[in-house]
Amino acid sequence: MWKWYMDTNRQWPAAVAALLLSLTLAGCGGGGSGGPTAAGGDPSAANGAPVPGARSVPYASANPLVPYIRSVTVRADGRPQVDFQLTDNRNNPVSDLTAANLRLTVAKLGFSPVGNLTGSWQSYLNTIEIPSVGTGAVPRMQATTEAGSTGTLTNNGDGTYRYVFAASITTITDAAVVNQAALEGLDLSYQPARLHRVGIEFRNAAAPANATHDWIPQTGQSEADGLYDYDVVATANCNGCHQTLSAHGGSRVEVRYCVTCHNAGSTDANSTNTVSFKTMIHKIHRGAGLPSVKSGTPYVIYGFGNRINDYSKVVYPGDILDCAVCHGGNTTATHATLRITDAGDNWSFYATRESCGSCHDDLDFSTHYGGQPDDANCMSCHQNGAIAGAIATRHKNVTRAAASAYEGHVISVTQSAPGQQPVVRFAVTDPTNKDAAYNILADPAWTDKSSRLAVTLGWSTRDYTNTGNGQQNASSVSINALTSAVALGDGTFEVTSPVPIPDGTQPPGVPATGSGAATLELHPRQDFGSPGAPDIQSIAVPSAVGYFSIDESNGKPAPRRTVADQEGCLGCHGQLALHGGNRTDTVAMCVTCHNPRNTDRETRAIAKTPPTDGKTEESIDFKTMIHGIHGAAFRTHPLQIVGFGGSLSVFDTTAVQYPGQLNNCRACHAGDSFALPLPTGVLGPSLNTGANAADPADDRVASPMAAVCASCHDGDSAKAHMVANGGNFDTTQAELDGGTVLEQCAVCHAAGRVVDVATVHGL
């Protein structure tokens, strides 16, 4: 039986009542105090008490460090008493913790007029910041932490500890803080009937760790009793992009801990911006898209040492409307990898001035629909059937949702031997309607002038070059299926390639071998408007890929190797819809064009803004381009690529702010596909396609291992090291194939070697 924290004099919205029922039936995830909660509600069973008599693990080397808060009580003098344990992940005790390595917080969940299961934390520990830089002119309150050396730490010698705060939470003795709170309208009073949270930050450990504990002082109820956890966002969901969320020197790594200070009662006095988690995080992620930023007001926060942090140029890599990519609730979670939390659905149930105004920061709530002095009336408009509609509906990306009704299928590729013109049979079906087939020649989604359905062909899967494609580039052969497809009468269609598989008899005289790929690029159009008010938009549908044999000895196609983990890409981007949304969510299709032989030579010739890198062309090989884009903050020279229509993209830190750890190759790579040596047959990317762009024989290329490493490590000294060890940035594929140029990178950097790539990157 769940025990719910609530204000009994408030009514729950119907949607919340439904949520409570679903939680009662299904249980809740998330929460916990530094570790998972065991079935049955006994957190200690999951965290594990320190093993009696076990050898203690030194604090400085315990990795991971596993803290768990056993209980919190408020003593008669108002000072919280915290009993906690510290182990490694095998429950061996860590018994040499010192007070110098601790910082602690304590906060209460404030009242909200919107509902019982929402609100903002308010710290009992506060300081006053005096503005000294920026636009701020008046002092403001900021939550703070208590240093462990201030209170009393008792070490029981067995991995268990007791800490008694120096500060009382029943009586705030700092008159300046009390007066400032009154000036700002902040309630610092002790309210024992409300939900409280204690947080501990462990510093100077081998791996940072935070622990939190929620409880109600008046009743003693805690998480161990099934108490409702007010967790709106789980750290694991943040780490989908950030990999290891960390701040303030790296010792604060858990959202549950962050919010105890980053609450509505804390303001950066220098910028006058609140540092409340829900406002600050929303505004940071929207960044360059904030209405205030677009109108000319930068979004900045001054941090430690008055260092300015300007978030005005942040470009969120996903869909800013996709609230559920961070918030995971039982009702609204749409991503299978999301961590579900008790309050994860709150974003869709509760409209508040703070949450809504954080992204929509051009709203003036003093005049908004007659003026909104508090949040009490927000839900009268922001719900189903009301004037503004449901929050989840208003944040729904209708075109992305519509994509679920389309699925492409490459059924077969015949006549694919050298010299033949391949015939591709395919279909497009509706998974939401029993896989009913679309008639791409008649259905409205495909007959709009802007609809697109292309069949492409590329070769060879060992490493694509598309040599002999009849073009002055290395792109795949593209066929407009909407104008050339033939209906077969069973819901399938076929197109015939105008370009034969090269047999070497035509220039440049290079036959295709091995296997090839056929893909579908799907871009239907759909009307999302109402009668008399059409709203026709394009829908980005995931591309489909099929493989075929060209001259494999067994007649079976060999798919292209998997290097990039597509789910890793989508973990940050949500959806990868590129080139006008024509190529979507399918890395296996992207690499058919973004191959070692392809460059931006043609588009540079028509560049609207000429690049400044001094190059006549830049490789768009996937393995170097993607590293170059994501590594913007690390590179010495920003990658510059001219795209469709001559548009220049400069991938510097203005355009790209990679949110994760750049050295974590596994965030993007499938398995250990980043390891050296590279598989046999991987080609060196062309740096200069020579006098005849269609013929790879006159290309000047980079050796493949050096090219990959230099896509991040592009400085002169790093490249000189590569050259000294066999790498080459001005050679030919023939010299690579013949062994004239022989990279020796793997001698030192292969798995298990002295400077293994995984070791160097801290993996």
Beta strands, then each sheet from edge to edge (+ up, - down):
strand 1: 66-74
strand 2: 80-87
strand 3: 102-109
strand 4: 121-123
strand 5: 126-129
strand 6: 140-143
strand 7: 146-147
strand 8: 152-155
strand 9: 160-164
strand 10: 196-202
strand 11: 209-215
strand 12: 300-302
strand 13: 308-310
strand 14: 407-414
strand 15: 423-430
strand 16: 436-437
strand 17: 452-459
strand 18: 477-480
strand 19: 486-487
strand 20: 493-496
strand 21: 515-523
strand 22: 525-527
strand 23: 536-538
strand 24: 541-549
strand 25: 577-578
strand 26: 583-584
strand 27: 639-642
strand 28: 648-651
strand 29: 686-688
strand 30: 700-701
sheet 1: 1+ 2- 9+ 8-
sheet 2: 4+ 3- 7+
sheet 3: 4+ 3- 10+ 11-
sheet 4: 5+ 6-
sheet 5: 12+ 13-
sheet 6: 14+ 15- 16+
sheet 7: 14+ 15- 20+ 19-
sheet 8: 18+ 17- 21+ 24-
sheet 9: 22+ 23-
sheet 10: 25+ 26-
sheet 11: 27+ 28-
sheet 12: 29+ 30-
end
